[in-house]
Amino acid sequence: MASAAAPVRTDQAYQKCLAPDCGATYDVGQVLTACPKCGSLLDVLYDWNRTPPPESLRWFEQKWSRRNEPLCRSGVWRFHELLPFATPDKIVTIGEGQTPLHASDGVARYVGMKAGSLFLQYEGMNPSGSFKDNGMTAAFTHARTIGARRAACASTGNTSASLALYCCASKLMQAVIFIGSGKISYGKLSQALDYGALTIQIAGDFDDAMLRVQEVSKQLGIYLVNSVNPFRLEGQKTIMYRVLESLDWQTPDWIVVPGGNLGNSSAFGKAFHELHELGLIDRVPRLAVINAAGANTLDGLYNKHNLRWNCGQIDSRTIARYYAEMESAGRKADTIASAIEINRPVNLTKCLRALDWCDGLVREVTDQQILDAKAQVGANGFGCEPASAASVAGAKLLREEDVIAPSERVVCILTGHQLKDPTATVSYHTTDQDEFNRVLGKRGVSRAAFANRAVKVENDLDEIVRAIQLNS
Ligand code: F0G
């Protein structure tokens, strides 16, 4: 799409290629998802000398008393000074980012942490039920500033639900979403359909949809909101600002996040790196990115092939070889955590940089570990979808390895709401072995240690009373 002469703020924000040996810069009025010169990913950067950020993060507390103003109520835009790429009059907000951080001693016990040490950042409380709204409000705002009429994404379900909602609520654009066949949970698909998105279901998986949406957006001049869009990640930085805010601006020891397309981990790394460079925090937390074992490209490349950021000199031959082997072996991502069922994460290089900035590490967890962790999250008062529980399963694994100490402060990101994927939840708790096998057995899940089984009983008063007395 051509850059329009719209009132995009160019005085202090710009886009920059992340490859150090290229480093080309571009106006924020340009719609780019990769550097036109070298093909690398782009960052949105700021000239902080022109509009200095607040001197202390506590400065943001004054916005709490102005919660009746939409830009102060939004958990993204109350931090506008840390992502100042658009003027306030262009911002599109639907009240995203009002998400809480909870200490959960029940989950802490399960993970093997001391009481008061484990926190859950509950991003399922966003308007469309996932963390995606943090990034969508930012990308959508950018789309509006450049005058876009249509916006597209490929999605495992949550990005599409979020885009569809912003389009529908604002009436500013039409949503065009690409999904793979049979890969999206009904909760998410129902959102996109209800919100009126033009839904293109292609015969393929997420990675196929991702390639196609990039081609189609280019050809038809549609604004692309996948996380290759650097403005998306600016919004997702604010999840970390809210974590800090909830911890009275103290940096936790660990952030544990599921890894799919690796947008979140990339955004979190940038958030902490920037705050540290600006002198607004005195240290960065460690970052743990958790893959599902059935979709473990990052884990494979990072842990088995030792792929690193390496000052931006990433070994692209190792990546190409890995993908070629994956292709020739016909290996396809396959996990109950459908949100992160991704073979080729588009933000791989940015995530490697985030891991470098945050002394990070990568782990994979099985579907069994994910579902058990999810059940524990549920049993302790928070619902989440399977992909989100990878963070808790990952924290438990790192605790077992003694990488995380029992009294360190650990924040697990619950990325999506429980109701996004009721099939996975009901199958875990079911009494019907056939149903269990149909959905979970084929993925190597053999037991449901924390299942809360429904009690089947005849429609008879005495029987019902007896069943309650027996089970309570
Ligand atoms: N958790 C949930 C619930 C997600 O929907 C996603 C990604 C992730 C984790 C992974 O985050 O990509 O930033 O590493 N969902 C995308 C989608 C791919 O299309 O909705 P990531």
Boltz pocket constraint, residues with backbone or C-beta under 6 A from the ligand:
constraints:
  - pocket:
      binder: B
      contacts: [[A, 130], [A, 132], [A, 154], [A, 155], [A, 156], [A, 157], [A, 158], [A, 159], [A, 160], [A, 227], [A, 258], [A, 259], [A, 260], [A, 261], [A, 262], [A, 263], [A, 264], [A, 265], [A, 339], [A, 340], [A, 385], [A, 387], [A, 388], [A, 415], [A, 416]]
      max_distance: 6.0
